[in-house]
Every structure is written in structure tokens, then in C-alpha cells.
Amino acid sequence: MSGDIHLLIVDDDERIRGLLKQFLMRSGFIVTAARDGKHARSLLAGLEFDMIVLDVMMPDVDGITLTKELRETLATPILLLTARGETSDRISGLEAGADDYLTKPFEPKELLLRINAILRRMPQVPSESAGPKVLHLGPVRYDIDRGEMWRGDDLVRLTATESQLMRIFSAHPGEALSRSRLVEDLGRDRGQAQERAVDVQITRLRRKIEDDPKQPRFLQTVRGEGYLLAPD
């Protein structure tokens, strides 16, 4: 997957920035590189990107802070690059709105796999004449064909991963899906860290769906089985 896909690489290390740009351009992507958060902001003000690959440790504004800032207006997929291995730091990035993370050092091929996994479209839900085109979740409605979520007349902005999760759940309304299955359907590597990452994304999604995210009515936890979408 590449073609006309435009990536923004943000890293303060000139050597790494150059190597990533060269490798990803050879892989068929259009690539623009930013040297820091300030440079990234100016590029984003004038250009649209399909995905942002963002280093966490930067001098002026760190990647997690920049992710939080960007998420106020952008749903563009974000992949964080971090030299930190601690789970708490990875979770902080996901809670800020990142779609995935990759710990340095990494193989360029692994970066390519992560990028393609995030960009890959989920298989379209097969439309059946009897099946609903729109799921109603209280005041929220989710248009399955368009992949859009609305609260009244307001469009609810979903990140790439949140959109993927809604597509998965919409294909199986009322069915409990295990965390390991969600990890697999999202195109992630298996493992407890990725299952924890799914928990974080579910928490973020509940904030957009539920009136009381701590007492979820529509995106429920089924003890011992996983998560279940229960539309009206």
C-alpha cells in the first residue's frame, strides 16, 4: 500500500529523518519531513497528510503533547516512535490519540508493516437486505456504509483505529469479541501489550459514544469474553 499516500515524518534527529524519508520513498510513498513540532505544525497548516510518523522525544514539544494538540482538530492516523520501552509511556501515547507505537531501535521493514497495517482499510461489511445501514446508539448514530458517526447534526471525529473498531463491531452487533480477536482484526502483532492498547482505544471510543463512559450502555465489557456493541 503506497501509491499516492503522503506521509509526514517528524524527528529531530537529522540522520534518522533522512534515512526514514529515503526508505519510505523507495517503498512508494510521498514523504515530507519535519525537523521538530513547530516545523510539523507549519506543514500541517498548509498540507493534508494520510499519516503522521512522530518521534516522541523532541526538544521543543514532545510527540505525546503534539499528538494531543493535533487530535483536537485532526483525525489523521499517528504512529509514535519512542526510545522508551516502559508500558506507561506507550499507553500515554495511545491515550493522547495515537493509533500505534513503535519502539526504537526497529527494523525499517517493521515500520513499513505498521504503517500499512494502520492504513489498510478494513474489509467492507457485506450488505444484506435485512441488515441495518445505520446503527443507533442512543443519541449517536453510526452510518455503516460511510463509516461516519453522528451525534445529532454534529459529525463525531474518529481516529483511524476508532473507525476500524466501529467497522469490526458493526459487522458483529450483539456478539462479544475477544481482545485477541480485535488485535488480530486490527492487523496488529499478538501480545498482551497490544491487548492493553485495544483497551485504551475502547476507552477513547466510549467517550464518544456513551453518556457515561464509566457505565457503558452500548459498548459493553463482557467478563471473560471481551467487548460487545449493543445498538438500540
Secondary structure, DSSP 8 states (H G I E B T S, - for coil): --TT-EEEEE-S-HHHHHHHHHHHHHTT-EEEEESSHHHHHHHHHH---SEEEEES--SSS-HHHHHHHHTTT----EEEEES---HHHHHHHHHHT-SEEEESS--HHHHHHHHHHHHS--------TTS-SEEEETTEEEETTTTEEEETTEEE---HHHHHHHHHHHHSTT--B-HHHHHHHTT---SHHHHHHHHHHHHHHHHHH-SSTTS-SSEEEETTTEEEE---
